[in-house]
Amino acid sequence: MRCFPSKFHHIFLVLFCCLFLQAAQATDWPTFRGSSRTGIAPDTNLLESWPEEGPKLLWRSAGAGRGYASLAIVGDRIFTLGDGPSTASNDDEYLSCFDRITGKPIWHTKTGEAYNENKKPSWNGSRSTPTISDGIVYVITPFGLLIGCDAETGEFGKAIDLKSAFGGTKDDAWGYSESVLIDGDKLVCTPGGSQTTMVALDKNNGDIIWKCAVPEDRGAGHASIVISEIAGKKIYVQTTGSGAFAVDAETGKLQWTFPIEKTTAVIPTPIIKDDLVYFVAGYKRGGALIQQLPGPGGSVTSKEIFPLKKDLANKHGGVVLIDDHLYGCADSGTFIISADLMTGEVVWKNRSDVGGKGSAAIVAADGHLYVQWENGTFALVKADPAAFEEVSYFQIPDSGDSPCWAHPVIVDGMLYIRDGDNMFCYDIRK
């Protein structure tokens, strides 16, 4: 068995990928929060308001399974991870592929047992959004298995166990959630813990390129690695249960750390703007702004612009940055906030007027926020730093069995939503 498809198989996949990309739409969303991991879609000319029943529903499909992984979209296919999908004959975990135009299932591949380790049933399920590169779908199961599958057929490649191979550990009891980073031929992910906090592998065969250990790291969080560049040096920025840290992308050498006190979980993916890193965590921990600076000997150091501010806390719905203003859910409450990036000052904080409750996942496009509340209320909100305005809203059909935590996706004027086993595609073009 191989960690990932063989060299011969890889050549076939490259040929397939060429055809796959020819069929691709104008944009892809190949990993969590999009290709740049900002949660912002490049789409324009989108509806500025919706009918009372919501935008036009193009299709509804089942088979995603139980869980909170978002959707990855490349070419004419959609990929996600879930337990006990309605298209399978058992309750195990499956990586599933669907037709982007119709929503119809194409294949599903068993990746392991279902994740049932949390005491509260609604907290169980798969969480890692797949990452697609060169015809391979990469995903991490909640148990820490890194798997590569053929994007065309779903053929399974042998998994790498992040725990046994690298001494990986989680800082909380909710399983691995990270979406791996593909950077050229490198696959980079976060086993967590003090042995191998971050690791870079050859994406084609799983060979180790480098390992980075952060001393006394408590374990992996739920964020995904983002890329920054300082003085021509590529830097990977990530968060774990111990806070934020940065790694030289070429050598794997630790550059700086931003430690925090122990909290329940560290979930949101950090935001990069030029030499700035916005780090945020929920459970009353808060948000902080860090500046990366060139250091001696070609190293990169850090400077705190402002420390953790509790009123910026965000549990797991994520934050987007638009024109130097941050937008996100206030911790796990029903409030949305807008804050100034450079000062951390909250400009406004408002409760949903249309019935949105619980934590909210947010993506942005064309001057608007697309806010998916935990209770299935979906709202269109102006990305206005001066005031909060919910323009339109609708209710996700048949929501309510479990929290709506999977982040929505916008690709080529289509809004894609996953709520447990169900997926929806809405046309939001003018």
C-alpha positions, -999 to +999 in steps of 0.1 A: +000+000+000+011+035-007+006+068+012-005+084-021-010+072-057+021+058-074+043+078-099+026+059-128-008+066-113+002+102-108+011+106-145-024+093-154-039+118-129-020+147-144-035+138-178-069+135-162-063+168-145-057+186-178-091+174-190-105+182-156-093+217-157-105+223-193-140+215-180-135+238-150-156+269-145-141+304-142-132+299-106-126+270-081-128+268-044-103+240-038-099+241-001-113+256+031-122+293+027-112+293-009-078+292-027-064+322-008-082+311+025-097+345+030-134+335+029-139+361+001-151+351-033-141+373-064-176+372-079-192+404-090-226+414-104-245+395-077-280+401-064-282+430-040-314+416-024-334+384-026-370+375-030-389+366+002-384+329-004-347+335-010-326+333-042-335+307-069-327+271-058-311+253-087-308+219-070-309+201-037-289+169-031-284+144-003-254+122+006-229+146+023-234+127+056-233+139+092-206+165+100-194+200+095-168+199+067-174+226+041-175+220+004-144+220-019-152+227-056-129+221-085-140+220-121-174+203-124-171+184-090-179+190-054-161+172-026-169+168+011-164+145+041-192+131+063-204+102+085-231+078+074-242+096+042-276+086+029-259+072-002-240+047+018-251+014+035-236+021+069-227+048+094-190+049+086-171+080+074-170+087+036-153+111+013-179+120-013-179+135-047-209+152-065-217+167-098-214+205-095-241+212-121-268+188-109-257+179-073-260+142-082-236+118-064-206+105-085-187+084-059-181+079-022-151+063-006-149+050+029-122+067+050-128+051+084-151+048+113-176+075+122-164+100+148-185+096+179-161+106+206-179+136+219-205+133+247-229+156+229-243+139+197-245+172+178-208+178+182-198+145+165-190+141+128-163+149+103-149+184+101-120+186+076-128+203+043-110+184+015-082+200-005-078+192-042-046+194-062-035+178-095-063+153-095-059+142-059-083+149-030-065+152+004-084+151+036-077+146+074-102+125+093-111+135+129-089+107+141-059+122+124-056+101+093-042+120+063-056+104+031-052+110-006-078+098-031-082+099-069-105+129-077-119+111-107-127+077-092-123+080-055-096+053-054-082+052-019-045+057-011-030+045+021-034+069+050-007+085+071-016+085+108-005+120+121-006+106+157+016+075+153+039+089+125+046+123+141+034+121+177+005+144+168-021+154+194-052+176+196-056+203+222-093+195+226-116+165+222-133+175+189-111+158+164-088+171+136-105+197+114-076+212+094-077+214+056-042+206+044-022+233+025-008+224-009+021+247-019+037+235-051+049+199-044+046+203-007+017+192+015+018+210+048-003+202+078-004+204+116-001+171+136+002+193+167+021+188+200+057+194+208+072+166+186+060+177+152+038+207+154+039+213+117+051+190+089+058+194+052+055+162+030+060+155-007+024+156-019+031+128-045+045+102-022+042+113+014+080+116+020+090+140+048+105+173+036+108+189+070+094+189+105+089+219+128+085+215+166+070+243+188+083+237+223+055+228+248+028+231+221-005+218+236-018+203+204-035+210+171-064+234+170-088+236+140-074+263+118-057+258+084-023+271+075-021+304+056+008+319+035+025+352+040+057+368+026+082+389+045+112+404+027+109+378-001+108+349+024+077+327+023+062+321+058+035+297+069+013+310+097-008+287+118-026+285+152-028+256+177-041+254+212-011+273+223-016+303+200-001+315+168+033+307+153+052+311+120+075+288+101+100+293+073+083+276+043+116+264+028+134+251+059+106+244+084+125+266+110+103+282+137+103+320+133+081+334+160+053+324+184+023+343+200+014+322+231-020+324+247-034+309+279-052+276+277-088+279+264-115+255+253-105+254+217-087+275+191-106+273+158-106+303+134-080+304+106-058+335+109-060+364+084-030+378+065-026+413+051+008+422+039+031+419+070+001+417+094-014+386+110-048+388+127-051+360+153-085+353+169-100+326+191-133+322+209-144+312+244-137+347+256-101+347+245-103+375+218-084+388+188-049+403+184-029+419+156+007+409+150+032+425+126+059+403+110+093+420+106+126+410+089+150+398+116+187+390+118+202+364+095+172+363+072+148+354+100+113+368+107+103+383+140+070+396+153+057+427+170+024+430+188+002+458+174-025+452+199-030+424+224-059+400+227-092+420+230-121+399+243-148+417+224-132+404+192-135+368+201-148+344+174-156+308+182-157+290+148-177+310+122-146+327+109-137+363+102-134+381+069-113+413+062-127+439+037-110+473+033-093+472+067-125+462+085-130+428+102-165+412+101-174+382+121-197+366+148-191+378+183-178+347+200-207+322+199-235+347+204-261+360+179-242+393+173-222+403+143-194+428+148-174+451+126-140+462+139-111+483+127-082+460+118-054+484+129-069+493+163-092+464+171-119+489+180-154+475+175-173+499+152-207+482+155-222+452+172-257+441+162-280+412+168-298+396+139-331+412+131-344+383+110-342+354+135-306+343+131-293+326+163-262+310+176-228+311+159-226+324+124-203+313+095-195+341+071-182+344+035-181+376+015-185+387-021-194+418-041-198+441-011-219+418+010-216+393+038-233+360+034-241+350+070-252+315+078-266+313+114-264+281+134-302+277+134-303+277+096-312+313+090-292+326+060-289+364+057-275+388+031-258+417+050-241+448+036-203+449+042-206+484+056-182+495+083-205+522+094-237+502+101-253+468+102-280+461+077-296+427+070-309+432+034-326+398+029-328+364+044-343+329+040-344+297+060-323+267+048-349+239+041-353+212+068-325+227+090-325+222+127-315+186+134-279+197+140-262+231+140-255+247+106-217+250+111-203+241+077-191+273+060-209+283+029-192+287-005-196+311-034-183+301-069-193+317-102-224+333-089-236+302-072-241+299-034-234+264-021-247+254+014-241+221+033-264+213+062-256+178+074-265+153+048-281+179+026-265+203+001-281+232-018-271+253-048-286+288-052-283+312-081-273+346-067-264+363-100-282+394-111 
